[in-house]
Amino acid sequence: MNTPRDPVELARLVQRVAELRLEHRALDGEIVRLESGIAADELAVKRMKKRKLQLKDEIARLESALIPDEPA
């Protein structure tokens, strides 16, 4: 993937990665909280874990876009 050359676009991508990391961290805490309960909602936990994986993939994709291409 090509690295955006526009500073505004780079800043937008960096901001988006930060937002996704915050959401990922919040989900992690919520999952731990739910799993520690006696009557854990397994479906809710499963959905949160799936969303967490989606966030991880999106973070990795955006971080890859931020790495400059090197000539071979």
mmCIF file as Biopython writes it, N, C-alpha, C and O atoms, coordinates in Angstrom:
data_model
#
loop_
_atom_site.group_PDB
_atom_site.id
_atom_site.type_symbol
_atom_site.label_atom_id
_atom_site.label_alt_id
_atom_site.label_comp_id
_atom_site.label_asym_id
_atom_site.label_entity_id
_atom_site.label_seq_id
_atom_site.pdbx_PDB_ins_code
_atom_site.Cartn_x
_atom_site.Cartn_y
_atom_site.Cartn_z
_atom_site.occupancy
_atom_site.B_iso_or_equiv
_atom_site.auth_seq_id
_atom_site.auth_asym_id
_atom_site.pdbx_PDB_model_num
ATOM 1   N N  . MET A ? 1  ? 0.845   -1.169  0.000  1.0 0.0 1  A 1 
ATOM 2   C CA . MET A ? 1  ? 0.000   0.000   0.000  1.0 0.0 1  A 1 
ATOM 3   C C  . MET A ? 1  ? 0.891   1.233   0.000  1.0 0.0 1  A 1 
ATOM 4   O O  . MET A ? 1  ? 1.914   1.269   0.684  1.0 0.0 1  A 1 
ATOM 5   N N  . ASN A ? 2  ? 0.506   2.226   -0.756 1.0 0.0 2  A 1 
ATOM 6   C CA . ASN A ? 2  ? 1.299   3.447   -0.837 1.0 0.0 2  A 1 
ATOM 7   C C  . ASN A ? 2  ? 1.057   4.330   0.373  1.0 0.0 2  A 1 
ATOM 8   O O  . ASN A ? 2  ? -0.070  4.465   0.848  1.0 0.0 2  A 1 
ATOM 9   N N  . THR A ? 3  ? 2.125   4.923   0.857  1.0 0.0 3  A 1 
ATOM 10  C CA . THR A ? 3  ? 2.029   5.854   1.973  1.0 0.0 3  A 1 
ATOM 11  C C  . THR A ? 3  ? 1.503   7.177   1.450  1.0 0.0 3  A 1 
ATOM 12  O O  . THR A ? 3  ? 2.015   7.700   0.461  1.0 0.0 3  A 1 
ATOM 13  N N  . PRO A ? 4  ? 0.472   7.730   2.113  1.0 0.0 4  A 1 
ATOM 14  C CA . PRO A ? 4  ? -0.026  9.036   1.671  1.0 0.0 4  A 1 
ATOM 15  C C  . PRO A ? 4  ? 1.051   10.101  1.831  1.0 0.0 4  A 1 
ATOM 16  O O  . PRO A ? 4  ? 1.764   10.132  2.834  1.0 0.0 4  A 1 
ATOM 17  N N  . ARG A ? 5  ? 1.159   10.967  0.840  1.0 0.0 5  A 1 
ATOM 18  C CA . ARG A ? 5  ? 2.159   12.031  0.895  1.0 0.0 5  A 1 
ATOM 19  C C  . ARG A ? 5  ? 1.579   13.300  1.505  1.0 0.0 5  A 1 
ATOM 20  O O  . ARG A ? 5  ? 2.325   14.157  1.979  1.0 0.0 5  A 1 
ATOM 21  N N  . ASP A ? 6  ? 0.287   13.424  1.499  1.0 0.0 6  A 1 
ATOM 22  C CA . ASP A ? 6  ? -0.389  14.604  2.031  1.0 0.0 6  A 1 
ATOM 23  C C  . ASP A ? 6  ? -0.325  14.590  3.564  1.0 0.0 6  A 1 
ATOM 24  O O  . ASP A ? 6  ? -0.788  13.636  4.189  1.0 0.0 6  A 1 
ATOM 25  N N  . PRO A ? 7  ? 0.242   15.634  4.173  1.0 0.0 7  A 1 
ATOM 26  C CA . PRO A ? 7  ? 0.347   15.668  5.640  1.0 0.0 7  A 1 
ATOM 27  C C  . PRO A ? 7  ? -1.008  15.587  6.343  1.0 0.0 7  A 1 
ATOM 28  O O  . PRO A ? 7  ? -1.113  15.027  7.434  1.0 0.0 7  A 1 
ATOM 29  N N  . VAL A ? 8  ? -2.034  16.143  5.721  1.0 0.0 8  A 1 
ATOM 30  C CA . VAL A ? 8  ? -3.368  16.097  6.310  1.0 0.0 8  A 1 
ATOM 31  C C  . VAL A ? 8  ? -3.875  14.657  6.339  1.0 0.0 8  A 1 
ATOM 32  O O  . VAL A ? 8  ? -4.462  14.216  7.327  1.0 0.0 8  A 1 
ATOM 33  N N  . GLU A ? 9  ? -3.646  13.937  5.257  1.0 0.0 9  A 1 
ATOM 34  C CA . GLU A ? 9  ? -4.060  12.535  5.186  1.0 0.0 9  A 1 
ATOM 35  C C  . GLU A ? 9  ? -3.267  11.690  6.186  1.0 0.0 9  A 1 
ATOM 36  O O  . GLU A ? 9  ? -3.835  10.815  6.839  1.0 0.0 9  A 1 
ATOM 37  N N  . LEU A ? 10 ? -1.977  11.941  6.310  1.0 0.0 10 A 1 
ATOM 38  C CA . LEU A ? 10 ? -1.158  11.218  7.290  1.0 0.0 10 A 1 
ATOM 39  C C  . LEU A ? 10 ? -1.673  11.462  8.707  1.0 0.0 10 A 1 
ATOM 40  O O  . LEU A ? 10 ? -1.789  10.530  9.503  1.0 0.0 10 A 1 
ATOM 41  N N  . ALA A ? 11 ? -1.979  12.715  9.013  1.0 0.0 11 A 1 
ATOM 42  C CA . ALA A ? 11 ? -2.490  13.059  10.341 1.0 0.0 11 A 1 
ATOM 43  C C  . ALA A ? 11 ? -3.833  12.372  10.589 1.0 0.0 11 A 1 
ATOM 44  O O  . ALA A ? 11 ? -4.106  11.914  11.699 1.0 0.0 11 A 1 
ATOM 45  N N  . ARG A ? 12 ? -4.668  12.302  9.551  1.0 0.0 12 A 1 
ATOM 46  C CA . ARG A ? 12 ? -5.972  11.638  9.679  1.0 0.0 12 A 1 
ATOM 47  C C  . ARG A ? 12 ? -5.786  10.158  9.986  1.0 0.0 12 A 1 
ATOM 48  O O  . ARG A ? 12 ? -6.483  9.606   10.837 1.0 0.0 12 A 1 
ATOM 49  N N  . LEU A ? 13 ? -4.842  9.509   9.291  1.0 0.0 13 A 1 
ATOM 50  C CA . LEU A ? 13 ? -4.587  8.089   9.527  1.0 0.0 13 A 1 
ATOM 51  C C  . LEU A ? 13 ? -4.047  7.838   10.927 1.0 0.0 13 A 1 
ATOM 52  O O  . LEU A ? 13 ? -4.453  6.887   11.594 1.0 0.0 13 A 1 
ATOM 53  N N  . VAL A ? 14 ? -3.133  8.691   11.369 1.0 0.0 14 A 1 
ATOM 54  C CA . VAL A ? 14 ? -2.572  8.551   12.718 1.0 0.0 14 A 1 
ATOM 55  C C  . VAL A ? 14 ? -3.674  8.718   13.758 1.0 0.0 14 A 1 
ATOM 56  O O  . VAL A ? 14 ? -3.726  7.970   14.734 1.0 0.0 14 A 1 
ATOM 57  N N  . GLN A ? 15 ? -4.547  9.689   13.555 1.0 0.0 15 A 1 
ATOM 58  C CA . GLN A ? 15 ? -5.666  9.920   14.475 1.0 0.0 15 A 1 
ATOM 59  C C  . GLN A ? 15 ? -6.608  8.724   14.496 1.0 0.0 15 A 1 
ATOM 60  O O  . GLN A ? 15 ? -7.075  8.316   15.560 1.0 0.0 15 A 1 
ATOM 61  N N  . ARG A ? 16 ? -6.884  8.168   13.333 1.0 0.0 16 A 1 
ATOM 62  C CA . ARG A ? 16 ? -7.788  7.009   13.243 1.0 0.0 16 A 1 
ATOM 63  C C  . ARG A ? 16 ? -7.197  5.800   13.971 1.0 0.0 16 A 1 
ATOM 64  O O  . ARG A ? 16 ? -7.912  5.080   14.667 1.0 0.0 16 A 1 
ATOM 65  N N  . VAL A ? 17 ? -5.896  5.582   13.810 1.0 0.0 17 A 1 
ATOM 66  C CA . VAL A ? 17 ? -5.230  4.476   14.502 1.0 0.0 17 A 1 
ATOM 67  C C  . VAL A ? 17 ? -5.356  4.674   16.019 1.0 0.0 17 A 1 
ATOM 68  O O  . VAL A ? 17 ? -5.631  3.722   16.750 1.0 0.0 17 A 1 
ATOM 69  N N  . ALA A ? 18 ? -5.159  5.889   16.480 1.0 0.0 18 A 1 
ATOM 70  C CA . ALA A ? 18 ? -5.273  6.177   17.913 1.0 0.0 18 A 1 
ATOM 71  C C  . ALA A ? 18 ? -6.695  5.904   18.416 1.0 0.0 18 A 1 
ATOM 72  O O  . ALA A ? 18 ? -6.879  5.353   19.501 1.0 0.0 18 A 1 
ATOM 73  N N  . GLU A ? 19 ? -7.690  6.292   17.626 1.0 0.0 19 A 1 
ATOM 74  C CA . GLU A ? 19 ? -9.085  6.049   18.009 1.0 0.0 19 A 1 
ATOM 75  C C  . GLU A ? 19 ? -9.379  4.551   18.075 1.0 0.0 19 A 1 
ATOM 76  O O  . GLU A ? 19 ? -10.036 4.080   19.003 1.0 0.0 19 A 1 
ATOM 77  N N  . LEU A ? 20 ? -8.890  3.812   17.088 1.0 0.0 20 A 1 
ATOM 78  C CA . LEU A ? 20 ? -9.120  2.363   17.062 1.0 0.0 20 A 1 
ATOM 79  C C  . LEU A ? 20 ? -8.425  1.678   18.242 1.0 0.0 20 A 1 
ATOM 80  O O  . LEU A ? 20 ? -8.975  0.746   18.829 1.0 0.0 20 A 1 
ATOM 81  N N  . ARG A ? 21 ? -7.232  2.133   18.586 1.0 0.0 21 A 1 
ATOM 82  C CA . ARG A ? 21 ? -6.528  1.556   19.742 1.0 0.0 21 A 1 
ATOM 83  C C  . ARG A ? 21 ? -7.297  1.805   21.034 1.0 0.0 21 A 1 
ATOM 84  O O  . ARG A ? 21 ? -7.374  0.927   21.893 1.0 0.0 21 A 1 
ATOM 85  N N  . LEU A ? 22 ? -7.864  2.995   21.172 1.0 0.0 22 A 1 
ATOM 86  C CA . LEU A ? 22 ? -8.670  3.294   22.366 1.0 0.0 22 A 1 
ATOM 87  C C  . LEU A ? 22 ? -9.887  2.381   22.443 1.0 0.0 22 A 1 
ATOM 88  O O  . LEU A ? 22 ? -10.199 1.843   23.505 1.0 0.0 22 A 1 
ATOM 89  N N  . GLU A ? 23 ? -10.571 2.209   21.319 1.0 0.0 23 A 1 
ATOM 90  C CA . GLU A ? 23 ? -11.734 1.324   21.301 1.0 0.0 23 A 1 
ATOM 91  C C  . GLU A ? 23 ? -11.323 -0.110  21.613 1.0 0.0 23 A 1 
ATOM 92  O O  . GLU A ? 23 ? -12.018 -0.808  22.352 1.0 0.0 23 A 1 
ATOM 93  N N  . HIS A ? 24 ? -10.190 -0.556  21.052 1.0 0.0 24 A 1 
ATOM 94  C CA . HIS A ? 24 ? -9.681  -1.907  21.290 1.0 0.0 24 A 1 
ATOM 95  C C  . HIS A ? 24 ? -9.395  -2.100  22.779 1.0 0.0 24 A 1 
ATOM 96  O O  . HIS A ? 24 ? -9.766  -3.122  23.356 1.0 0.0 24 A 1 
ATOM 97  N N  . ARG A ? 25 ? -8.742  -1.131  23.396 1.0 0.0 25 A 1 
ATOM 98  C CA . ARG A ? 25 ? -8.408  -1.196  24.822 1.0 0.0 25 A 1 
ATOM 99  C C  . ARG A ? 25 ? -9.674  -1.211  25.679 1.0 0.0 25 A 1 
ATOM 100 O O  . ARG A ? 25 ? -9.756  -1.949  26.661 1.0 0.0 25 A 1 
ATOM 101 N N  . ALA A ? 26 ? -10.661 -0.391  25.301 1.0 0.0 26 A 1 
ATOM 102 C CA . ALA A ? 26 ? -11.914 -0.343  26.053 1.0 0.0 26 A 1 
ATOM 103 C C  . ALA A ? 26 ? -12.642 -1.681  25.973 1.0 0.0 26 A 1 
ATOM 104 O O  . ALA A ? 26 ? -13.180 -2.161  26.970 1.0 0.0 26 A 1 
ATOM 105 N N  . LEU A ? 27 ? -12.658 -2.276  24.795 1.0 0.0 27 A 1 
ATOM 106 C CA . LEU A ? 27 ? -13.288 -3.582  24.641 1.0 0.0 27 A 1 
ATOM 107 C C  . LEU A ? 27 ? -12.583 -4.637  25.480 1.0 0.0 27 A 1 
ATOM 108 O O  . LEU A ? 27 ? -13.227 -5.497  26.081 1.0 0.0 27 A 1 
ATOM 109 N N  . ASP A ? 28 ? -11.281 -4.568  25.515 1.0 0.0 28 A 1 
ATOM 110 C CA . ASP A ? 28 ? -10.502 -5.524  26.305 1.0 0.0 28 A 1 
ATOM 111 C C  . ASP A ? 28 ? -10.926 -5.453  27.778 1.0 0.0 28 A 1 
ATOM 112 O O  . ASP A ? 28 ? -11.150 -6.481  28.418 1.0 0.0 28 A 1 
ATOM 113 N N  . GLY A ? 29 ? -11.031 -4.255  28.294 1.0 0.0 29 A 1 
ATOM 114 C CA . GLY A ? 29 ? -11.459 -4.077  29.680 1.0 0.0 29 A 1 
ATOM 115 C C  . GLY A ? 29 ? -12.875 -4.566  29.919 1.0 0.0 29 A 1 
ATOM 116 O O  . GLY A ? 29 ? -13.160 -5.190  30.941 1.0 0.0 29 A 1 
ATOM 117 N N  . GLU A ? 30 ? -13.752 -4.286  28.986 1.0 0.0 30 A 1 
ATOM 118 C CA . GLU A ? 30 ? -15.141 -4.716  29.104 1.0 0.0 30 A 1 
ATOM 119 C C  . GLU A ? 30 ? -15.253 -6.239  29.051 1.0 0.0 30 A 1 
ATOM 120 O O  . GLU A ? 30 ? -16.044 -6.831  29.786 1.0 0.0 30 A 1 
ATOM 121 N N  . ILE A ? 31 ? -14.471 -6.866  28.193 1.0 0.0 31 A 1 
ATOM 122 C CA . ILE A ? 31 ? -14.477 -8.327  28.100 1.0 0.0 31 A 1 
ATOM 123 C C  . ILE A ? 31 ? -14.022 -8.943  29.420 1.0 0.0 31 A 1 
ATOM 124 O O  . ILE A ? 31 ? -14.640 -9.881  29.921 1.0 0.0 31 A 1 
ATOM 125 N N  . VAL A ? 32 ? -12.946 -8.413  29.972 1.0 0.0 32 A 1 
ATOM 126 C CA . VAL A ? 32 ? -12.440 -8.919  31.257 1.0 0.0 32 A 1 
ATOM 127 C C  . VAL A ? 32 ? -13.505 -8.754  32.339 1.0 0.0 32 A 1 
ATOM 128 O O  . VAL A ? 32 ? -13.728 -9.656  33.146 1.0 0.0 32 A 1 
ATOM 129 N N  . ARG A ? 33 ? -14.159 -7.597  32.347 1.0 0.0 33 A 1 
ATOM 130 C CA . ARG A ? 33 ? -15.202 -7.337  33.349 1.0 0.0 33 A 1 
ATOM 131 C C  . ARG A ? 33 ? -16.360 -8.321  33.201 1.0 0.0 33 A 1 
ATOM 132 O O  . ARG A ? 33 ? -16.836 -8.873  34.192 1.0 0.0 33 A 1 
ATOM 133 N N  . LEU A ? 34 ? -16.809 -8.538  31.982 1.0 0.0 34 A 1 
ATOM 134 C CA . LEU A ? 34 ? -17.929 -9.456  31.748 1.0 0.0 34 A 1 
ATOM 135 C C  . LEU A ? 34 ? -17.555 -10.897 32.088 1.0 0.0 34 A 1 
ATOM 136 O O  . LEU A ? 34 ? -18.348 -11.622 32.690 1.0 0.0 34 A 1 
ATOM 137 N N  . GLU A ? 35 ? -16.357 -11.309 31.705 1.0 0.0 35 A 1 
ATOM 138 C CA . GLU A ? 35 ? -15.946 -12.693 31.950 1.0 0.0 35 A 1 
ATOM 139 C C  . GLU A ? 35 ? -15.739 -12.976 33.434 1.0 0.0 35 A 1 
ATOM 140 O O  . GLU A ? 35 ? -15.835 -14.125 33.864 1.0 0.0 35 A 1 
ATOM 141 N N  . SER A ? 36 ? -15.462 -11.958 34.206 1.0 0.0 36 A 1 
ATOM 142 C CA . SER A ? 36 ? -15.248 -12.175 35.633 1.0 0.0 36 A 1 
ATOM 143 C C  . SER A ? 36 ? -16.564 -12.295 36.397 1.0 0.0 36 A 1 
ATOM 144 O O  . SER A ? 36 ? -16.572 -12.722 37.551 1.0 0.0 36 A 1 
ATOM 145 N N  . GLY A ? 37 ? -17.653 -11.930 35.776 1.0 0.0 37 A 1 
ATOM 146 C CA . GLY A ? 37 ? -18.962 -12.025 36.429 1.0 0.0 37 A 1 
ATOM 147 C C  . GLY A ? 37 ? -19.438 -13.469 36.497 1.0 0.0 37 A 1 
ATOM 148 O O  . GLY A ? 37 ? -19.052 -14.312 35.688 1.0 0.0 37 A 1 
ATOM 149 N N  . ILE A ? 38 ? -20.275 -13.723 37.470 1.0 0.0 38 A 1 
ATOM 150 C CA . ILE A ? 38 ? -20.795 -15.088 37.668 1.0 0.0 38 A 1 
ATOM 151 C C  . ILE A ? 38 ? -21.669 -15.500 36.491 1.0 0.0 38 A 1 
ATOM 152 O O  . ILE A ? 38 ? -21.537 -16.612 35.979 1.0 0.0 38 A 1 
ATOM 153 N N  . ALA A ? 39 ? -22.548 -14.622 36.065 1.0 0.0 39 A 1 
ATOM 154 C CA . ALA A ? 39 ? -23.457 -14.935 34.962 1.0 0.0 39 A 1 
ATOM 155 C C  . ALA A ? 39 ? -23.002 -14.168 33.714 1.0 0.0 39 A 1 
ATOM 156 O O  . ALA A ? 39 ? -23.670 -13.239 33.261 1.0 0.0 39 A 1 
ATOM 157 N N  . ALA A ? 40 ? -21.863 -14.576 33.176 1.0 0.0 40 A 1 
ATOM 158 C CA . ALA A ? 40 ? -21.306 -13.897 32.011 1.0 0.0 40 A 1 
ATOM 159 C C  . ALA A ? 40 ? -22.204 -14.112 30.797 1.0 0.0 40 A 1 
ATOM 160 O O  . ALA A ? 40 ? -22.684 -15.219 30.553 1.0 0.0 40 A 1 
ATOM 161 N N  . ASP A ? 41 ? -22.423 -13.043 30.043 1.0 0.0 41 A 1 
ATOM 162 C CA . ASP A ? 41 ? -23.208 -13.112 28.807 1.0 0.0 41 A 1 
ATOM 163 C C  . ASP A ? 41 ? -22.265 -13.573 27.699 1.0 0.0 41 A 1 
ATOM 164 O O  . ASP A ? 41 ? -21.548 -12.770 27.101 1.0 0.0 41 A 1 
ATOM 165 N N  . GLU A ? 42 ? -22.279 -14.869 27.437 1.0 0.0 42 A 1 
ATOM 166 C CA . GLU A ? 42 ? -21.333 -15.456 26.480 1.0 0.0 42 A 1 
ATOM 167 C C  . GLU A ? 42 ? -21.477 -14.870 25.077 1.0 0.0 42 A 1 
ATOM 168 O O  . GLU A ? 42 ? -20.481 -14.671 24.381 1.0 0.0 42 A 1 
ATOM 169 N N  . LEU A ? 43 ? -22.698 -14.597 24.667 1.0 0.0 43 A 1 
ATOM 170 C CA . LEU A ? 43 ? -22.919 -14.033 23.327 1.0 0.0 43 A 1 
ATOM 171 C C  . LEU A ? 43 ? -22.316 -12.631 23.226 1.0 0.0 43 A 1 
ATOM 172 O O  . LEU A ? 43 ? -21.686 -12.291 22.224 1.0 0.0 43 A 1 
ATOM 173 N N  . ALA A ? 44 ? -22.511 -11.824 24.266 1.0 0.0 44 A 1 
ATOM 174 C CA . ALA A ? 44 ? -21.947 -10.470 24.270 1.0 0.0 44 A 1 
ATOM 175 C C  . ALA A ? 44 ? -20.424 -10.525 24.256 1.0 0.0 44 A 1 
ATOM 176 O O  . ALA A ? 44 ? -19.778 -9.752  23.548 1.0 0.0 44 A 1 
ATOM 177 N N  . VAL A ? 45 ? -19.854 -11.431 25.032 1.0 0.0 45 A 1 
ATOM 178 C CA . VAL A ? 45 ? -18.397 -11.579 25.074 1.0 0.0 45 A 1 
ATOM 179 C C  . VAL A ? 45 ? -17.883 -12.004 23.706 1.0 0.0 45 A 1 
ATOM 180 O O  . VAL A ? 45 ? -16.876 -11.481 23.228 1.0 0.0 45 A 1 
ATOM 181 N N  . LYS A ? 46 ? -18.568 -12.947 23.079 1.0 0.0 46 A 1 
ATOM 182 C CA . LYS A ? 46 ? -18.157 -13.426 21.755 1.0 0.0 46 A 1 
ATOM 183 C C  . LYS A ? 46 ? -18.198 -12.288 20.730 1.0 0.0 46 A 1 
ATOM 184 O O  . LYS A ? 46 ? -17.288 -12.156 19.912 1.0 0.0 46 A 1 
ATOM 185 N N  . ARG A ? 47 ? -19.235 -11.479 20.776 1.0 0.0 47 A 1 
ATOM 186 C CA . ARG A ? 47 ? -19.350 -10.344 19.847 1.0 0.0 47 A 1 
ATOM 187 C C  . ARG A ? 47 ? -18.242 -9.323  20.083 1.0 0.0 47 A 1 
ATOM 188 O O  . ARG A ? 47 ? -17.673 -8.776  19.138 1.0 0.0 47 A 1 
ATOM 189 N N  . MET A ? 48 ? -17.944 -9.074  21.354 1.0 0.0 48 A 1 
ATOM 190 C CA . MET A ? 48 ? -16.883 -8.114  21.680 1.0 0.0 48 A 1 
ATOM 191 C C  . MET A ? 48 ? -15.528 -8.626  21.210 1.0 0.0 48 A 1 
ATOM 192 O O  . MET A ? 48 ? -14.715 -7.852  20.705 1.0 0.0 48 A 1 
ATOM 193 N N  . LYS A ? 49 ? -15.282 -9.910  21.369 1.0 0.0 49 A 1 
ATOM 194 C CA . LYS A ? 49 ? -14.006 -10.476 20.926 1.0 0.0 49 A 1 
ATOM 195 C C  . LYS A ? 49 ? -13.888 -10.404 19.404 1.0 0.0 49 A 1 
ATOM 196 O O  . LYS A ? 49 ? -12.805 -10.157 18.874 1.0 0.0 49 A 1 
ATOM 197 N N  . LYS A ? 50 ? -14.997 -10.621 18.708 1.0 0.0 50 A 1 
ATOM 198 C CA . LYS A ? 50 ? -14.985 -10.517 17.244 1.0 0.0 50 A 1 
ATOM 199 C C  . LYS A ? 50 ? -14.695 -9.074  16.820 1.0 0.0 50 A 1 
ATOM 200 O O  . LYS A ? 50 ? -13.897 -8.840  15.913 1.0 0.0 50 A 1 
ATOM 201 N N  . ARG A ? 51 ? -15.341 -8.117  17.475 1.0 0.0 51 A 1 
ATOM 202 C CA . ARG A ? 51 ? -15.100 -6.698  17.168 1.0 0.0 51 A 1 
ATOM 203 C C  . ARG A ? 51 ? -13.650 -6.324  17.468 1.0 0.0 51 A 1 
ATOM 204 O O  . ARG A ? 51 ? -13.026 -5.567  16.725 1.0 0.0 51 A 1 
ATOM 205 N N  . LYS A ? 52 ? -13.124 -6.865  18.566 1.0 0.0 52 A 1 
ATOM 206 C CA . LYS A ? 52 ? -11.739 -6.591  18.945 1.0 0.0 52 A 1 
ATOM 207 C C  . LYS A ? 52 ? -10.780 -7.090  17.857 1.0 0.0 52 A 1 
ATOM 208 O O  . LYS A ? 52 ? -9.808  -6.407  17.533 1.0 0.0 52 A 1 
ATOM 209 N N  . LEU A ? 53 ? -11.042 -8.261  17.297 1.0 0.0 53 A 1 
ATOM 210 C CA . LEU A ? 53 ? -10.213 -8.787  16.206 1.0 0.0 53 A 1 
ATOM 211 C C  . LEU A ? 53 ? -10.330 -7.919  14.956 1.0 0.0 53 A 1 
ATOM 212 O O  . LEU A ? 53 ? -9.342  -7.689  14.259 1.0 0.0 53 A 1 
ATOM 213 N N  . GLN A ? 54 ? -11.536 -7.442  14.676 1.0 0.0 54 A 1 
ATOM 214 C CA . GLN A ? 54 ? -11.724 -6.555  13.524 1.0 0.0 54 A 1 
ATOM 215 C C  . GLN A ? 54 ? -10.918 -5.271  13.711 1.0 0.0 54 A 1 
ATOM 216 O O  . GLN A ? 54 ? -10.292 -4.779  12.772 1.0 0.0 54 A 1 
ATOM 217 N N  . LEU A ? 55 ? -10.938 -4.738  14.925 1.0 0.0 55 A 1 
ATOM 218 C CA . LEU A ? 55 ? -10.171 -3.522  15.217 1.0 0.0 55 A 1 
ATOM 219 C C  . LEU A ? 55 ? -8.683  -3.772  15.040 1.0 0.0 55 A 1 
ATOM 220 O O  . LEU A ? 55 ? -7.971  -2.940  14.478 1.0 0.0 55 A 1 
ATOM 221 N N  . LYS A ? 56 ? -8.211  -4.921  15.522 1.0 0.0 56 A 1 
ATOM 222 C CA . LYS A ? 56 ? -6.793  -5.260  15.399 1.0 0.0 56 A 1 
ATOM 223 C C  . LYS A ? 56 ? -6.380  -5.317  13.930 1.0 0.0 56 A 1 
ATOM 224 O O  . LYS A ? 56 ? -5.322  -4.811  13.557 1.0 0.0 56 A 1 
ATOM 225 N N  . ASP A ? 57 ? -7.217  -5.934  13.103 1.0 0.0 57 A 1 
ATOM 226 C CA . ASP A ? 57 ? -6.924  -6.012  11.669 1.0 0.0 57 A 1 
ATOM 227 C C  . ASP A ? 57 ? -6.904  -4.633  11.025 1.0 0.0 57 A 1 
ATOM 228 O O  . ASP A ? 57 ? -6.036  -4.341  10.203 1.0 0.0 57 A 1 
ATOM 229 N N  . GLU A ? 58 ? -7.851  -3.793  11.393 1.0 0.0 58 A 1 
ATOM 230 C CA . GLU A ? 58 ? -7.917  -2.442  10.831 1.0 0.0 58 A 1 
ATOM 231 C C  . GLU A ? 58 ? -6.709  -1.612  11.267 1.0 0.0 58 A 1 
ATOM 232 O O  . GLU A ? 58 ? -6.152  -0.858  10.469 1.0 0.0 58 A 1 
ATOM 233 N N  . ILE A ? 59 ? -6.308  -1.750  12.522 1.0 0.0 59 A 1 
ATOM 234 C CA . ILE A ? 59 ? -5.126  -1.046  13.028 1.0 0.0 59 A 1 
ATOM 235 C C  . ILE A ? 59 ? -3.898  -1.478  12.235 1.0 0.0 59 A 1 
ATOM 236 O O  . ILE A ? 59 ? -3.100  -0.638  11.817 1.0 0.0 59 A 1 
ATOM 237 N N  . ALA A ? 60 ? -3.743  -2.776  12.028 1.0 0.0 60 A 1 
ATOM 238 C CA . ALA A ? 60 ? -2.588  -3.288  11.288 1.0 0.0 60 A 1 
ATOM 239 C C  . ALA A ? 60 ? -2.591  -2.771  9.849  1.0 0.0 60 A 1 
ATOM 240 O O  . ALA A ? 60 ? -1.538  -2.427  9.312  1.0 0.0 60 A 1 
ATOM 241 N N  . ARG A ? 61 ? -3.762  -2.715  9.228  1.0 0.0 61 A 1 
ATOM 242 C CA . ARG A ? 61 ? -3.865  -2.228  7.846  1.0 0.0 61 A 1 
ATOM 243 C C  . ARG A ? 61 ? -3.469  -0.753  7.760  1.0 0.0 61 A 1 
ATOM 244 O O  . ARG A ? 61 ? -2.727  -0.355  6.862  1.0 0.0 61 A 1 
ATOM 245 N N  . LEU A ? 62 ? -3.965  0.046   8.694  1.0 0.0 62 A 1 
ATOM 246 C CA . LEU A ? 62 ? -3.651  1.474   8.678  1.0 0.0 62 A 1 
ATOM 247 C C  . LEU A ? 62 ? -2.185  1.729   9.009  1.0 0.0 62 A 1 
ATOM 248 O O  . LEU A ? 62 ? -1.555  2.595   8.403  1.0 0.0 62 A 1 
ATOM 249 N N  . GLU A ? 63 ? -1.641  0.986   9.961  1.0 0.0 63 A 1 
ATOM 250 C CA . GLU A ? 63 ? -0.223  1.159   10.295 1.0 0.0 63 A 1 
ATOM 251 C C  . GLU A ? 63 ? 0.656   0.774   9.110  1.0 0.0 63 A 1 
ATOM 252 O O  . GLU A ? 63 ? 1.697   1.387   8.879  1.0 0.0 63 A 1 
ATOM 253 N N  . SER A ? 64 ? 0.237   -0.236  8.366  1.0 0.0 64 A 1 
ATOM 254 C CA . SER A ? 64 ? 0.972   -0.632  7.170  1.0 0.0 64 A 1 
ATOM 255 C C  . SER A ? 64 ? 0.952   0.495   6.133  1.0 0.0 64 A 1 
ATOM 256 O O  . SER A ? 64 ? 1.935   0.713   5.424  1.0 0.0 64 A 1 
ATOM 257 N N  . ALA A ? 65 ? -0.162  1.199   6.054  1.0 0.0 65 A 1 
ATOM 258 C CA . ALA A ? 65 ? -0.279  2.313   5.108  1.0 0.0 65 A 1 
ATOM 259 C C  . ALA A ? 65 ? 0.622   3.475   5.511  1.0 0.0 65 A 1 
ATOM 260 O O  . ALA A ? 65 ? 1.004   4.288   4.669  1.0 0.0 65 A 1 
ATOM 261 N N  . LEU A ? 66 ? 0.958   3.554   6.783  1.0 0.0 66 A 1 
ATOM 262 C CA . LEU A ? 66 ? 1.792   4.658   7.253  1.0 0.0 66 A 1 
ATOM 263 C C  . LEU A ? 66 ? 3.292   4.398   7.038  1.0 0.0 66 A 1 
ATOM 264 O O  . LEU A ? 66 ? 4.103   5.321   7.121  1.0 0.0 66 A 1 
ATOM 265 N N  . ILE A ? 67 ? 3.647   3.157   6.767  1.0 0.0 67 A 1 
ATOM 266 C CA . ILE A ? 67 ? 5.062   2.812   6.548  1.0 0.0 67 A 1 
ATOM 267 C C  . ILE A ? 67 ? 5.428   3.173   5.109  1.0 0.0 67 A 1 
ATOM 268 O O  . ILE A ? 67 ? 4.758   2.727   4.178  1.0 0.0 67 A 1 
ATOM 269 N N  . PRO A ? 68 ? 6.472   3.971   4.912  1.0 0.0 68 A 1 
ATOM 270 C CA . PRO A ? 68 ? 6.852   4.363   3.558  1.0 0.0 68 A 1 
ATOM 271 C C  . PRO A ? 68 ? 7.347   3.153   2.749  1.0 0.0 68 A 1 
ATOM 272 O O  . PRO A ? 68 ? 8.002   2.255   3.277  1.0 0.0 68 A 1 
ATOM 273 N N  . ASP A ? 69 ? 7.017   3.162   1.476  1.0 0.0 69 A 1 
ATOM 274 C CA . ASP A ? 69 ? 7.490   2.117   0.565  1.0 0.0 69 A 1 
ATOM 275 C C  . ASP A ? 69 ? 8.983   2.300   0.334  1.0 0.0 69 A 1 
ATOM 276 O O  . ASP A ? 69 ? 9.454   3.423   0.153  1.0 0.0 69 A 1 
ATOM 277 N N  . GLU A ? 70 ? 9.722   1.204   0.339  1.0 0.0 70 A 1 
ATOM 278 C CA . GLU A ? 70 ? 11.158  1.245   0.067  1.0 0.0 70 A 1 
ATOM 279 C C  . GLU A ? 70 ? 11.409  0.640   -1.303 1.0 0.0 70 A 1 
ATOM 280 O O  . GLU A ? 70 ? 10.806  -0.372  -1.660 1.0 0.0 70 A 1 
ATOM 281 N N  . PRO A ? 71 ? 12.291  1.252   -2.065 1.0 0.0 71 A 1 
ATOM 282 C CA . PRO A ? 71 ? 12.595  0.677   -3.375 1.0 0.0 71 A 1 
ATOM 283 C C  . PRO A ? 71 ? 13.287  -0.681  -3.218 1.0 0.0 71 A 1 
ATOM 284 O O  . PRO A ? 71 ? 14.055  -0.899  -2.281 1.0 0.0 71 A 1 
ATOM 285 N N  . ALA A ? 72 ? 13.003  -1.568  -4.139 1.0 0.0 72 A 1 
ATOM 286 C CA . ALA A ? 72 ? 13.567  -2.922  -4.077 1.0 0.0 72 A 1 
ATOM 287 C C  . ALA A ? 72 ? 15.028  -2.947  -4.439 1.0 0.0 72 A 1 
ATOM 288 O O  . ALA A ? 72 ? 15.648  -4.010  -4.435 1.0 0.0 72 A 1 
#
